[in-house]
Amino acid sequence: MSTETTAQYVKAGRHADAPAQKDLDRCVHCGLCLNACPTYRELGVEMDSPRGRIYQMVQVATGQTPINPTYTEHMDLCLGCRACETACPSGVEYGKLIEAARTELNAVRPKSFFRSAIEGFVFNHLLSSRWMLSLVGLKLWIYQSTGLQSLVRATGILKLMGLAEIEKLTPTAERPNFFGQIGKVFPAEGTRKKKVALLAGCMQNVFFAKLNEATVRVLQKNGCEVHIPAEQTCCGALHAHSGFRDQARALAKQNVEALVDGGFDAIISNTGGCGATLKEYHHLLEHDARAEKFVSLMRDVNEFLASIELNPNMKPINAVVTYQDSCHLAHGQKVTKAPRQLISKIPGITFVEMPNASICCGSAGIYNVVQNELAMEILESKMGNVNVTKADRVISSNPGCMLQLRAGEKLHGQNRPVQHVIELLDEAYRG
């Protein structure tokens, strides 16, 4: 429980981005969302279910309850996985509600100087700065490749600082990063069938550069001329999920201007979480026709490849694989069949469906860092379902999920490879 008091919260009128009453009114409190919610499944607390959180939002919206530490805690514990949207018969747009609630909360909650400084640096500077991300990636690569990371872990200092569990989630910095490819055009192999743009992301260019490279190759193999537009930037997903909506809008405007008039047949994302926000730019930038055009072109890479005639010239991969749904791909973008269809087209693959594959793994952007204890409990439950499949490899469609599942494999699994669907396709094409 937070040690803050209600008196510390700044009194203010309703925020412009606060949850809209018409959106709150769509919830009929039927409870069909409860079993779909990871936090309710783990904690069994009504106020940590979608229905309970919406009830609290209504109480705040109607002035019956102030924004206080208890409200803050329940909003913070939400993963924002949006599984409740899939379960909801009334079409409640819960993702929109939780983002709005956090935006309003951010405007009034007390913050320490340290927290304000960290948030300001990450959300206002780091995620949109190529040189800063490159520098962070280089330093982390040196730390990991020289053995310094292993030495620090062995000293036990991380445990004394309370950082041991969080440090296990540290992604591996890849060299070279993908920033050097931004601004380039990659020709289609054979006859050009499509002209597409790839949104390379922000941290992904440092920690999943090989995934971006694989995405370009697979698109080329399937007759696509791939553009990596130079003026693109971070998609703003982490900002929107964390309640920094104005910053998310600024990034959305930059991406729309950078890509919408490029004459592309599709704008591609290979990241489930980013893609969900990119497809909702028309909500971020209301009444903006160019944002609506951008959204009409947005495709997840799985969705795009499943919609065209896939190049069948693949070598067999003799492996048993299972698939973990990316929450924002499945529940935000409503894309569940496409990844499975692509996996099934790879010769030699035996696919085993995972029990509760659509339940969150506990990653949820930065949730596994800021709510590490609960995220690890959710991950342990997830790994029980992974292990039941007896798969050789675990496949997903979102880098954040992949990092979480890799940690899960070390803690509760058999250190099986965790790959993106596109990496599996790339392996089959390259033989």
Buried (B, 14 or more C-beta within 10 A) or exposed (E): EBEBEEEBBEEEEEBEBBBEEEBBEBBEEEBBBBEBBBBBBBBEEBBBBBBBBBBBBBEBBEEEBBBBBBBBBBBBBBBBBBBBBBBBEEEBBBBBBBBBBBBBBBBBBBBEEEEEEEBEEBBBEBBBBBEEBBEBBBEBBEBBEEEEBEEEBEEEEBEEEEEEBBEBBBBBBBEEBBBEBBEEEBEBBEEEBBBBBBBBBBBBBBBBBEBBBBBBBBBBBBBBBBBBBEEBBBBBBBBBBBBBBEBBBBBBBBBBEBBBEEEBBBBBBBBBBBBBBBBBBBBBBEEBEBBBBBBEBBBBBBBBBBEBEBBEEBEEBEBBBBBBBBBBBBBBBEBBEBBBBBBEBBEEBEBEEBEBBBBBBBBBBBBBBEBBEBBBBBBBBBBBBBBEBEBBBBBBBBBBBBBBBBBBBEEBBEEBBBBBBBBBBBBBBEE
